[in-house]
Each structure stands twice: as structure tokens, then as C-alpha cells.
């Protein structure tokens, strides 16, 4: 008789642990929670660092953001290689410029700055023809 009584607290404890884990997951998945999915803590307001497309492209008012750029040697202008669609409508903020010569750069979202991927220019035929940003601005010095 004692053996079955000893097993009951173990089953009850297991049920409580499962309920707590599931409850924590449900709470962390709610919009506005300070916890992201699977308990990742979100640090501050959501922001995308890069160069804004300059216009509202989505129904939610979100701006697309250029987060990777390469220098076109044929036109002597920068071209955007990667656009963040920003479907959540986060504010787009300029990233800190890269200090130095660079031909291919990307934004490190954690550090909030442009980082150099390569000082060697990419072949012009592999790059988009639409220049970004406006003339006179660039992600590096």
C-alpha cells in the first residue's frame, strides 16, 4: 500500500511541472510580452537599423530598410543588396557608419552599425542597378 501512495506525489509533481511549462510558453507567446518565443528576452523597442526606403510601403505604415550594400565600380554609387521588408512596421534608424574603406557592407543589428564584408568590389553585373542611398551618402567613409 505504501508503494502506491509514494507514486502519487511524483505524478502530481509531474502534472504541476508540465502545467507550469505550458503556462509559461503561452504567456511568453502573447503580443506585448517582454519575453519572446521560447523565453528569449527582447531588449527594448524593436528597431531596424539600416537605410530607410524613404516611403511607407505597407498597410501598417512600415518602411523597408536596406541592410546590405555594395559599391558599383561602373557607376561609382552604392546599391542595396538586401531589403528588410519590415512587415511589423518597426521604426528604421540609421546605423553607425563604417569607418574605413569598404566595397561590400552589412548592418550588424546587435551592434547597430555597418560592418565591412569585403574591401574588394563585387562584379558590377552581379549587383542591382537601383542606387541607394541618395547621392552623397554612403554606409562607409
HELIX and SHEET records of a PDB file:
HELIX    1   1 UNK A    2  UNK A   28  1                                  27    
HELIX    2   2 UNK A   37  UNK A   39  5                                   3    
HELIX    3   3 UNK A  124  UNK A  126  5                                   3    
SHEET    1   A 2 UNK A  47  UNK A  49  0                                        
SHEET    2   A 2 UNK A  91  UNK A  93  1                                        
SHEET    1   B 3 UNK A  51  UNK A  52  0                                        
SHEET    2   B 3 UNK A  65  UNK A  72 -1                                        
SHEET    3   B 3 UNK A  77  UNK A  84 -1                                        
SHEET    1   C 4 UNK A  51  UNK A  52  0                                        
SHEET    2   C 4 UNK A  65  UNK A  72 -1                                        
SHEET    3   C 4 UNK A 104  UNK A 108 -1                                        
SHEET    4   C 4 UNK A 113  UNK A 118 -1                                        
END                                                                             
